Amino acid sequence: MATTSCDVAIVGAGLGGCFLALLLRRRGQRVVVIEQGPSIPSAGADFLKPPGLRVLARHGLAELVERHGLRRDLIRYYHDGEPIRECRFPDGGFLIRPYRELVELIYACCAMEGVEFCFDAAIERVEREGDRIELLTLSDGSRLRADVVVGADGTKSAIRRALDIDQVAMPYDRLLMRVATVPLSASVAQLNRLYFSSGGWLAYLYPLDRDQARVFVGLPPEQDDAVFGGGGASLVDLLRGFVTDSTDAFGSLPAAAWHPIRVSSLRVGAYHKGNAALLGSAAFACHPMTGMGMSYTLYDAEILADVISAAGGDQALLDKLLQARYEPRRQAHRQLIDYGDALATTFHDRRAYLRAFRADLHIYGDEAAPRTTPALQPI
Ligand SMILES: Cc1cc2nc3c(=O)[nH]c(=O)nc-3n(C[C@H](O)[C@H](O)[C@H](O)COP(=O)(O)OP(=O)(O)OC[C@H]3O[C@@H](n4cnc5c(N)ncnc54)[C@H](O)[C@@H]3O)c2cc1C
């Protein structure tokens, strides 16, 4: 089969891969995105927090993603049924938009601007010469040579493996998560509510659009079979013990399709090697309770686009710039991962959770937060 070449090969057409492809294409780079699935991925986040919205705004995409999206500015937290605190997001709050819709919009911009996508094309083989990736062989046998390779291929990244970069993945095994999409009820339309119980359960209910709501349930893994595996325990009865102001949603829960979600944190030893770099979930993963994974990924893609364009194919300069501008992101990610760990391990304990909660990270991420960052507000 023929060997083609490009300036930048991006493996993975999720949010990170598509956004980076768009930024690079706009700077005149020839970009090829390789995606193992038949289309862009559907599983992912729903919340885009203010830092991510600001990144998109810098590239003229804010209006596009906000059209048909839902803006919210308040989350109310409960413990064992009692409201304990609220977190208010200033300046228009955050955006709720299903992951696939968000990525699809960016993908459409990429397609219009001439990014080439190869779907159903997993990476079969990665050939290296020293630290440098020389050739990618795809599952259809075609081969691609690129000056720069970006692994935006998720937590199990084939590019990270090919680069022999160390990784430590820690499953959050005390909290099994399930998610369902159900009809919207009045209480969910009114407010995002996140409930915790001292028995190690959580339930998060929020609107997706004008008709549908998303419900996340987290529970100790040993109870999953009894509740979701036909073991006879009633989900609604168990939720009644700690979900108080969203009971109008209960009617739709028993018949809903509850999908399990595996959640792990991921730390890796380096973000680049030779002519290759890692982006998004290939580089770091934190607990979804932080709600910041996409915002950090978008910001990281901005840095990568700057660095790759500035290097202009010069390998030594690329390495220097990645070291100076991209590797320091590991510190911000580490802080976010630690924060996610703190939330995931304390949520059952009201006092410990409130002590661990950081409104600055929740609202602003690692952007410089104003001195007057609102703490969790008493109700
Ligand atoms: C349950 C859950 C909820 C979350 N909620 C939020 C939230 O509310 N807000 C937020 O900001 N963040 C959230 N996150 C994090 C957010 O989803 C990630 O930060 C973001 O999706 C990262 O995008 P990505 O492009 O790196 O990865 P992905 O979207 O995972 O894309 C990776 C792509 O690479 C492809 N791929 C993998 N291997 C190969 C291969 N060998 N060859 C070719 N293609 C390959 C995959 O098919 C996939 O399309 C959540 C995460 C989870 C798990």
The ligand as an SDF file (V2000), in Angstrom:
LIG
                    3D

 53 58  0  0  0  0  0  0  0  0999 V2000
  -17.7730    9.7710   32.9120 C   0  0  0  0  0  0  0  0  0  0  0  0
  -16.9510   10.9570   32.5330 C   0  0  0  0  0  0  0  0  0  0  0  0
  -17.4990   12.2200   32.6850 C   0  0  0  0  0  0  0  0  0  0  0  0
  -16.7440   13.3410   32.3750 C   0  0  0  0  0  0  0  0  0  0  0  0
  -17.2960   14.5510   32.5630 N   0  0  0  0  0  0  0  0  0  0  0  0
  -16.5920   15.6570   32.2560 C   0  0  0  0  0  0  0  0  0  0  0  0
  -17.2030   16.9380   32.3590 C   0  0  0  0  0  0  0  0  0  0  0  0
  -18.3750   17.0790   32.7390 O   0  0  0  0  0  0  0  0  0  0  0  0
  -16.4650   18.0160   31.9990 N   0  0  0  0  0  0  0  0  0  0  0  0
  -15.1820   17.8890   31.5390 C   0  0  0  0  0  0  0  0  0  0  0  0
  -14.5710   18.9090   31.2280 O   0  0  0  0  0  0  0  0  0  0  0  0
  -14.5780   16.6890   31.4080 N   0  0  0  0  0  0  0  0  0  0  0  0
  -15.2490   15.5700   31.7460 C   0  0  0  0  0  0  0  0  0  0  0  0
  -14.6850   14.3500   31.5640 N   0  0  0  0  0  0  0  0  0  0  0  0
  -13.3460   14.2600   30.9380 C   0  0  0  0  0  0  0  0  0  0  0  0
  -13.4440   14.4410   29.4130 C   0  0  0  0  0  0  0  0  0  0  0  0
  -14.3830   13.5120   28.8970 O   0  0  0  0  0  0  0  0  0  0  0  0
  -12.0660   14.2460   28.7760 C   0  0  0  0  0  0  0  0  0  0  0  0
  -11.1780   15.1790   29.3430 O   0  0  0  0  0  0  0  0  0  0  0  0
  -12.0930   14.4780   27.2660 C   0  0  0  0  0  0  0  0  0  0  0  0
  -13.0740   13.6750   26.6770 O   0  0  0  0  0  0  0  0  0  0  0  0
  -10.7360   14.1480   26.6730 C   0  0  0  0  0  0  0  0  0  0  0  0
  -10.8350   14.1240   25.2610 O   0  0  0  0  0  0  0  0  0  0  0  0
   -9.8240   13.2730   24.3830 P   0  0  0  0  0  0  0  0  0  0  0  0
   -9.9390   13.8190   23.0030 O   0  0  0  0  0  0  0  0  0  0  0  0
   -8.5080   13.2170   25.0150 O   0  0  0  0  0  0  0  0  0  0  0  0
  -10.2830   11.7470   24.4970 O   0  0  0  0  0  0  0  0  0  0  0  0
  -11.4740   10.8800   23.8890 P   0  0  0  0  0  0  0  0  0  0  0  0
  -12.7260   11.6250   23.7170 O   0  0  0  0  0  0  0  0  0  0  0  0
  -11.4780    9.6520   24.7220 O   0  0  0  0  0  0  0  0  0  0  0  0
  -10.9920   10.5150   22.4290 O   0  0  0  0  0  0  0  0  0  0  0  0
  -10.0080    9.5420   22.1660 C   0  0  0  0  0  0  0  0  0  0  0  0
  -10.2700    9.0060   20.7780 C   0  0  0  0  0  0  0  0  0  0  0  0
   -9.1610    8.1970   20.3780 O   0  0  0  0  0  0  0  0  0  0  0  0
   -9.6570    7.0670   19.6770 C   0  0  0  0  0  0  0  0  0  0  0  0
   -8.6240    6.0140   19.7400 N   0  0  0  0  0  0  0  0  0  0  0  0
   -8.2190    5.3080   20.8210 C   0  0  0  0  0  0  0  0  0  0  0  0
   -7.2330    4.4420   20.4740 N   0  0  0  0  0  0  0  0  0  0  0  0
   -7.0180    4.6050   19.1460 C   0  0  0  0  0  0  0  0  0  0  0  0
   -6.1350    3.9950   18.2130 C   0  0  0  0  0  0  0  0  0  0  0  0
   -5.2570    3.0520   18.5910 N   0  0  0  0  0  0  0  0  0  0  0  0
   -6.1840    4.3850   16.9210 N   0  0  0  0  0  0  0  0  0  0  0  0
   -7.0600    5.3640   16.5300 C   0  0  0  0  0  0  0  0  0  0  0  0
   -7.9280    5.9730   17.3800 N   0  0  0  0  0  0  0  0  0  0  0  0
   -7.9010    5.6070   18.6700 C   0  0  0  0  0  0  0  0  0  0  0  0
  -10.9400    6.7140   20.4300 C   0  0  0  0  0  0  0  0  0  0  0  0
  -11.8010    5.9140   19.6450 O   0  0  0  0  0  0  0  0  0  0  0  0
  -11.5150    8.1060   20.7050 C   0  0  0  0  0  0  0  0  0  0  0  0
  -12.3350    8.5420   19.6520 O   0  0  0  0  0  0  0  0  0  0  0  0
  -15.4090   13.2020   31.8890 C   0  0  0  0  0  0  0  0  0  0  0  0
  -14.8590   11.9300   31.7290 C   0  0  0  0  0  0  0  0  0  0  0  0
  -15.6140   10.8180   32.0580 C   0  0  0  0  0  0  0  0  0  0  0  0
  -14.9950    9.4570   31.9100 C   0  0  0  0  0  0  0  0  0  0  0  0
  1  2  1  0
  2  3  1  0
  2 52  2  0
  3  4  2  0
  4  5  1  0
  4 50  1  0
  5  6  2  0
  6  7  1  0
  6 13  1  0
  7  8  2  0
  7  9  1  0
  9 10  1  0
 10 11  2  0
 10 12  1  0
 12 13  2  0
 13 14  1  0
 14 15  1  0
 14 50  1  0
 15 16  1  0
 16 17  1  0
 16 18  1  0
 18 19  1  0
 18 20  1  0
 20 21  1  0
 20 22  1  0
 22 23  1  0
 23 24  1  0
 24 25  2  0
 24 26  1  0
 24 27  1  0
 27 28  1  0
 28 29  2  0
 28 30  1  0
 28 31  1  0
 31 32  1  0
 32 33  1  0
 33 34  1  0
 33 48  1  0
 34 35  1  0
 35 36  1  0
 35 46  1  0
 36 37  1  0
 36 45  1  0
 37 38  2  0
 38 39  1  0
 39 40  1  0
 39 45  2  0
 40 41  1  0
 40 42  2  0
 42 43  1  0
 43 44  2  0
 44 45  1  0
 46 47  1  0
 46 48  1  0
 48 49  1  0
 50 51  2  0
 51 52  1  0
 52 53  1  0
M  END
$$$$
